[in-house]
Amino acid sequence: MSTGSRAIATTELPELIRSYLRAHSARDLDVAIRSYAPDATVSDEGRTYRGPDEIRAWLSRSASEYTYTIETTGAAKVGEDGYDVLQHLEGDFPGGVVDLHFRFVLRDGTILRLVIEE
């Protein structure tokens, strides 16, 4: 978890994040994209995607590129509007197993920023 964070139970995550993670895992692009603010950004694998069109393209590509399972293994509250969710992925991507931090910043009931990193 991040420095300055406080561990929380995954049930304490805001419904927005829990709903987004369910949609992301189920590859439900319509539900997932509705979670984002119009000016949202997503950073993943060294690239940043801005706005709904780029984020939808990223979601679509990541949903079809590999087959994998996701298990939430931890969560933390970071500052006033941030959450760090640790996800364990196993699948047919290079390496086959990885633990990733999904670092969310929320604004007005939407996801303003998501950074995915090891």
Phi, psi and omega per residue, in radians:
M1 nan 2.840 -3.070
S2 -1.268 2.704 3.027
T3 -1.117 2.453 3.137
G4 1.343 0.301 -3.126
S5 -1.859 2.847 3.121
R6 -2.164 2.093 3.130
A7 -1.037 2.422 3.081
I8 -2.359 2.801 3.020
A9 -1.253 2.587 3.135
T10 -1.060 -0.444 3.096
T11 -1.217 -0.270 3.103
E12 -1.526 -0.122 3.073
L13 -1.118 2.559 3.081
P14 -1.027 2.567 3.132
E15 -0.962 -0.625 3.108
L16 -0.947 -0.827 -3.125
I17 -1.214 -0.761 3.133
R18 -1.074 -0.737 3.113
S19 -1.127 -0.770 3.115
Y20 -1.051 -0.817 -3.118
L21 -1.099 -0.671 3.067
R22 -1.094 -0.797 -3.133
A23 -1.137 -0.739 3.123
H24 -1.056 -0.811 -3.137
S25 -1.124 -0.687 -3.138
A26 -1.431 -0.080 -3.110
R27 1.070 0.650 3.095
D28 -1.599 1.567 -3.012
L29 -1.103 -0.665 -3.102
D30 -1.097 -0.806 3.118
V31 -1.165 -0.757 -3.109
A32 -1.078 -0.815 -3.068
I33 -1.171 -0.538 3.104
R34 -1.168 -0.265 -3.137
S35 -1.330 -0.317 -3.025
Y36 -1.589 2.563 2.974
A37 -1.194 2.689 3.127
P38 -1.013 -0.500 -3.133
D39 -1.846 0.431 -3.094
A40 -1.186 2.756 3.012
T41 -2.280 2.605 3.027
V42 -2.238 2.283 3.056
S43 -2.026 2.189 -3.106
D44 -2.646 2.323 3.100
E45 0.916 0.719 3.055
G46 1.390 0.084 3.125
R47 -2.101 2.618 3.109
T48 -2.057 2.325 -3.136
Y49 -1.965 2.303 -3.049
R50 -2.092 2.304 3.050
G51 1.357 2.931 -3.002
P52 -1.086 -0.645 -3.100
D53 -1.176 -0.831 3.132
E54 -1.174 -0.675 -3.137
I55 -1.175 -0.726 3.094
R56 -1.063 -0.762 3.124
A57 -1.072 -0.741 3.100
W58 -1.097 -0.811 3.126
L59 -1.050 -0.774 -3.127
S60 -1.090 -0.794 3.135
R61 -1.129 -0.797 -3.102
S62 -1.184 -0.492 3.132
A63 -1.305 -0.445 -3.056
S64 -1.855 -0.274 -3.039
E65 -1.230 -0.729 -3.088
Y66 -2.389 2.802 3.008
T67 -1.839 2.272 -3.094
Y68 -2.751 2.815 3.011
T69 -1.902 2.655 3.129
I70 -2.222 2.319 3.043
E71 -2.253 2.222 3.061
T72 -1.340 2.171 -3.074
T73 -2.010 -0.093 3.118
G74 -3.073 2.858 3.126
A75 -2.688 2.670 3.096
A76 -2.562 2.609 3.001
K77 -1.617 2.287 -3.098
V78 -2.182 1.922 -3.123
G79 1.121 -2.744 -3.061
E80 -1.377 -0.677 -3.015
D81 -2.140 0.244 -3.061
G82 -1.974 2.621 3.094
Y83 -2.476 2.442 3.104
D84 -2.057 2.037 -3.111
V85 -2.004 2.104 3.136
L86 -1.538 2.159 -3.099
Q87 -2.059 2.324 3.071
H88 -1.781 2.095 -3.134
L89 -1.977 2.415 3.012
E90 -2.335 2.334 -3.132
G91 -3.127 -2.776 -3.055
D92 -1.687 0.380 3.063
F93 -1.486 2.849 -3.137
P94 -0.956 2.231 -3.113
G95 1.650 -0.548 3.023
G96 1.328 -0.399 -3.122
V97 -2.502 2.368 3.083
V98 -2.729 2.579 2.994
D99 -1.890 2.124 -3.086
L100 -2.091 2.504 2.999
H101 -1.616 2.210 2.971
F102 -1.782 1.832 -3.065
R103 -1.762 1.925 -3.070
F104 -1.763 2.483 2.889
V105 -2.147 2.192 -3.101
L106 -1.803 2.678 3.034
R107 -2.632 2.192 3.053
D108 0.876 0.777 3.074
G109 1.308 0.318 3.091
T110 -2.340 2.901 3.046
I111 -1.519 2.051 3.104
L112 -1.515 -0.692 -3.102
R113 -2.559 2.445 3.007
L114 -2.305 2.185 3.060
V115 -2.074 2.171 3.128
I116 -1.925 2.140 -3.108
E117 -2.732 2.821 3.124
E118 -1.310 nan nan
